[in-house]
């Protein structure tokens, strides 16, 4: 598979601790593997003798017409992969939606400035909420069009690769959205510097009241990322969020968590069409994107694949990965006998036996 080949090329170029940080998951990495396998287990059921001389891959999401349902998931510390960091990623994204991480190595203003498509800011809520509120205000002023609140990191998952590698940012690199905060300067007792940072800074008491708090500091749409249970999908509707992302953090938090492809249909049913549902986790092919939309997703987020592109080719590498996914998706649409992404539905999937 292309993504596997690119991953191996990235492994050869990156320092071991950086590669392990990007590729790794929690504990035995069971959920990392399950995410990928669950998409492949969904069998496609094409129709024939349909005019597919044209195929429209575009989708509508929160008032934006996107050229493709493939968007960039928030991932941290891009300068570990390439000197241009998130600037290269934003350029490579083209007109696609990019969700920029709070823990970027380039300020949010520069990321938005380099992007030609819409940008959401992914947000963690800190113990000092003014840190988060100040970043929200900056993102809004910079031109971000959404806030993606990540809710599945009350504590960091047991990422054993990072612990073994004593993962920490180099002295020359900072979390650029928080001026002067060098992760390498945080007190450590061994193990992962990132885990210590999260334990020291993130608000583990976060509850649904955080949505109301966020509504009070921004006019932007609020997207909640990290939904893994249909009841939480219902709670998100009640809380008035604008969209949700079915996500298990790429298998990096609770190992043994259900694969997102298996969670997605239940969450889609629970929200009853009252808000868009996005999904991430293990999507590696255009056929996976088609499967996700057939299950009711409005769009998908990919993370690790574009990081391998960034590590091996900068902005051009990112663009290549995303273009390949788009081309595969359009080909899948045509082979399924569907003229547009909007036509994807459960009838494109074989019944689960």
C-alpha positions in Angstrom: 0.0 0.0 0.0 1.2 3.5 -0.8 0.9 4.8 2.7 2.9 1.9 4.1 5.7 2.5 1.5 5.8 6.2 2.4 5.8 5.4 6.1 8.9 3.2 5.6 10.6 6.0 3.7 9.8 8.4 6.6 11.1 5.9 9.1 14.5 5.9 7.3 14.7 9.7 7.4 13.4 10.5 10.9 15.1 10.1 14.2 13.7 7.0 15.9 12.0 9.0 18.7 10.2 11.2 16.2 9.1 8.3 14.0 7.9 6.4 17.1 6.0 9.5 18.3 4.1 9.8 15.1 3.5 6.1 14.4 2.9 4.9 18.0 -0.2 4.2 20.0 -1.1 3.3 23.5 -0.1 0.1 25.3 -0.1 -2.8 22.8 -1.4 -0.6 20.0 -4.4 -2.9 19.5 -6.7 0.0 18.6 -4.1 1.4 16.1 -4.4 -1.9 14.2 -8.1 -2.3 14.7 -8.8 1.1 13.2 -7.3 0.1 9.9 -8.7 -3.5 9.9 -12.2 -2.4 10.6 -12.4 -0.3 7.4 -11.1 -3.1 5.3 -13.7 -5.5 6.8 -16.6 -3.4 5.2 -17.3 -4.9 1.8 -18.4 -2.6 -1.0 -21.3 -3.3 -3.3 -21.1 -1.5 -6.7 -23.9 -0.8 -9.1 -23.3 -1.0 -12.9 -24.5 0.7 -16.1 -24.6 4.1 -14.5 -23.2 7.2 -16.2 -20.1 8.1 -14.2 -18.3 10.0 -16.9 -18.3 12.8 -14.4 -17.8 12.3 -10.6 -18.1 15.1 -8.1 -16.0 14.6 -5.0 -16.9 17.8 -3.2 -18.9 18.0 0.0 -20.6 20.7 2.0 -19.5 21.2 5.6 -20.6 24.0 8.0 -21.2 26.5 5.2 -18.0 25.6 3.2 -17.9 23.8 -0.1 -14.8 21.5 0.2 -13.2 20.0 -2.9 -13.0 16.7 -1.2 -14.2 14.9 1.9 -10.6 14.3 2.9 -9.4 16.8 5.5 -6.2 17.1 7.6 -6.5 15.9 11.2 -4.7 17.8 13.9 -1.3 16.5 14.6 1.4 18.1 16.7 5.0 19.3 16.2 5.4 19.3 12.4 8.8 20.8 12.5 10.0 17.5 13.9 9.2 16.1 10.4 10.3 19.1 8.2 12.0 22.4 8.8 9.0 24.3 7.4 6.6 22.5 9.8 3.0 23.4 9.7 3.7 26.0 7.0 4.5 23.2 4.6 1.5 21.2 5.7 -0.9 24.2 5.1 0.6 24.8 1.6 0.3 21.1 0.8 -3.3 21.0 1.9 -4.4 23.1 -1.0 -8.0 24.0 -0.7 -8.8 21.2 1.7 -9.9 21.7 5.3 -6.9 21.7 7.7 -7.4 21.3 11.5 -4.3 22.9 13.1 -3.1 21.6 16.4 -2.8 23.8 19.5 0.6 22.1 19.9 2.0 23.3 16.6 5.5 24.4 16.1 4.3 27.4 14.0 1.9 30.1 15.3 -1.7 29.8 14.2 -1.5 33.1 12.4 1.2 31.8 10.1 -0.6 28.5 9.5 -3.8 30.4 8.4 -1.7 32.7 6.3 -0.1 29.8 4.4 -3.4 28.0 3.8 -5.6 28.3 0.7 -8.5 26.4 2.3 -10.4 26.7 5.6 -8.6 26.2 8.8 -10.0 25.0 12.2 -8.0 25.3 15.4 -7.9 22.2 17.4 -8.2 23.2 21.1 -7.1 21.6 24.4 -8.4 23.2 27.5 -5.7 24.1 30.0 -5.9 24.4 33.7 -5.4 28.1 33.2 -8.4 28.7 30.9 -7.1 32.1 30.0 -4.3 30.4 28.0 -6.9 28.6 26.0 -9.2 31.6 25.7 -6.3 33.8 24.5 -5.5 31.2 21.8 -9.2 31.1 20.7 -9.2 34.9 20.3 -6.0 34.8 18.2 -7.4 32.0 16.0 -10.6 33.9 15.4 -8.7 37.1 14.5 -6.4 35.1 12.2 -9.3 33.8 10.2 -9.9 30.3 11.5 -13.5 29.2 10.7 -14.0 26.6 13.4 -12.8 25.4 16.8 -12.3 21.7 17.3 -12.4 20.9 21.0 -10.5 17.7 21.8 -12.2 15.9 24.7 -10.5 12.5 24.9 -7.3 13.5 26.7 -8.2 14.0 30.4 -4.8 12.2 30.9 -2.4 11.0 28.3 -2.6 7.4 27.1 0.3 5.0 28.0 2.4 5.6 24.9 5.2 3.2 25.7 7.4 4.2 22.7 7.5 7.7 24.0 8.4 6.6 27.5 11.2 4.3 26.2 12.6 7.1 24.0 12.2 9.8 26.7 10.4 11.8 24.0 10.7 15.6 24.4 11.0 18.5 22.0 14.5 19.7 21.2 15.8 22.9 22.9 15.5 24.7 19.6 11.8 24.0 19.2 8.8 25.5 21.0 5.1 25.2 21.2 4.7 28.3 19.0 1.2 29.2 20.2 2.4 29.6 23.7 5.3 32.1 23.5 8.4 31.1 25.4 7.0 27.7 26.6 9.8 25.2 25.8 8.7 21.6 26.6 12.3 20.6 27.2 12.3 23.0 30.2 9.5 21.3 32.0 10.5 19.3 35.1 10.8 15.6 34.3 11.2 12.4 36.3 12.0 10.3 33.4 9.8 8.9 30.6 7.9 11.0 28.1 8.2 14.8 28.3 4.9 15.2 26.5 3.1 13.0 29.1 4.5 15.2 31.9 3.4 18.4 30.0 -0.1 17.1 29.6 -0.3 16.1 33.3 0.9 19.5 34.3 -1.1 21.7 31.9 -4.3 20.0 30.7 -7.6 20.3 32.7 -8.6 16.7 33.7 -11.8 18.1 35.3 -13.2 19.0 31.9 -17.0 18.3 31.5 -19.8 19.3 29.2 -19.8 22.7 30.8 -16.6 23.4 28.7 -18.8 23.7 25.6 -20.8 26.5 27.2 -17.6 28.1 28.3 -16.2 27.9 24.8 -19.4 29.4 23.4 -18.9 32.3 25.7 -15.5 33.2 24.3 -16.0 32.8 20.6 -18.5 33.2 17.8 -17.0 30.4 15.7 -18.6 27.0 15.2 -17.6 24.5 17.9 -16.7 21.0 16.8 -16.2 18.3 19.5 -13.6 15.7 18.7 -13.2 12.4 20.5 -16.8 11.0 20.5 -16.8 7.2 20.9 -20.3 6.5 22.3 -23.7 7.2 20.9 -24.9 8.7 24.2 -22.1 11.3 23.9 -23.3 12.0 20.4 -26.7 12.8 21.9 -25.1 15.0 24.6 -23.3 16.9 21.9 -26.5 17.7 20.2 -28.1 18.8 23.5 -25.0 21.0 24.2 -25.5 22.8 20.9 -22.2 21.9 19.2 -22.0 22.4 15.4 -20.4 19.1 14.5 -18.6 16.1 16.1 -15.7 13.9 15.2 -15.9 10.2 16.0 -12.3 9.6 17.1 -10.2 7.4 19.4 -7.2 9.7 19.0 -5.7 7.4 16.4 -5.4 4.6 19.0 -3.1 6.8 21.2 -5.3 7.1 24.3 -7.3 4.1 25.5 -6.0 0.9 24.0 -8.8 -1.6 23.3 -11.2 1.2 22.4 -13.5 0.2 19.6 -12.4 1.0 16.1 -14.0 4.2 14.7 -15.5 2.4 11.7 -17.5 0.3 14.2 -18.5 3.3 16.4 -19.5 5.5 13.5 -22.9 4.0 12.5 -24.2 4.0 16.1 -23.2 7.7 16.6 -24.7 8.7 13.2 -28.0 7.0 14.2 -27.9 8.7 17.7 -27.6 12.2 16.3 -30.4 11.7 13.8 -29.0 14.1 11.2 -29.0 17.1 13.6 -25.3 17.8 13.1 -22.5 16.6 10.8 -20.4 13.7 11.9 -16.8 13.4 10.9 -14.5 10.5 11.5 -10.8 9.7 11.8 -8.7 6.7 12.6 -7.0 4.3 10.2 -8.3 5.7 6.9 -5.6 4.9 4.3 -7.3 4.5 0.9 -9.9 6.3 -1.1 -12.1 3.2 -0.7 -11.9 3.8 3.1 -13.2 7.4 2.5 -16.1 5.9 0.5 -16.9 3.5 3.3 -16.9 6.3 5.8 -19.3 8.4 3.8 -21.5 5.4 3.1 -21.8 4.9 6.9 -23.0 8.5 7.3 -19.8 10.6 7.8 -19.9 14.1 6.3 -16.1 14.1 5.9 -13.0 12.2 7.1 -9.8 13.3 8.8 -6.4 11.7 8.1 -3.3 12.3 10.1 -0.3 9.9 9.9 -0.4 9.6 6.0 0.2 13.3 5.4 2.9 13.3 8.1 4.8 10.7 6.1 4.4 13.0 3.1 5.7 15.9 5.1 8.7 14.0 6.3 9.7 12.8 2.8 8.8 15.7 0.6 7.6 18.8 2.6 4.6 20.6 1.1 4.9 18.7 -2.2 4.9 15.4 -0.2 1.7 16.4 1.7 0.0 17.4 -1.5 1.0 14.1 -3.2 -0.5 12.0 -0.4 -3.8 14.0 -0.4 -4.0 14.1 -4.1 -3.6 10.3 -4.2 -6.4 9.9 -1.7 -8.7 12.1 -3.7 -7.9 10.3 -6.9 -8.6 7.0 -5.3 -11.8 8.3 -3.9 -13.1 9.5 -7.2 -12.1 6.2 -8.8 -14.0 4.4 -6.0 -17.1 6.6 -6.7 -17.1 5.7 -10.4 -16.5 2.0 -9.8 -19.4 2.0 -7.3 -21.6 3.5 -10.0 -22.1 6.8 -8.1 -21.7 10.2 -9.8 -21.1 12.2 -6.6 -19.9 12.0 -3.0 -23.4 13.1 -2.0 -24.8 9.9 -3.5 -22.9 7.6 -1.1 -25.2 5.8 1.4 -25.5 2.5 3.1 -26.6 0.7 -0.1 -22.9 1.0 -1.2 -22.0 -1.5 1.5 -22.7 -5.2 1.6 -24.8 -6.3 4.7 -22.6 -7.3 7.6 -22.9 -11.1 8.1 
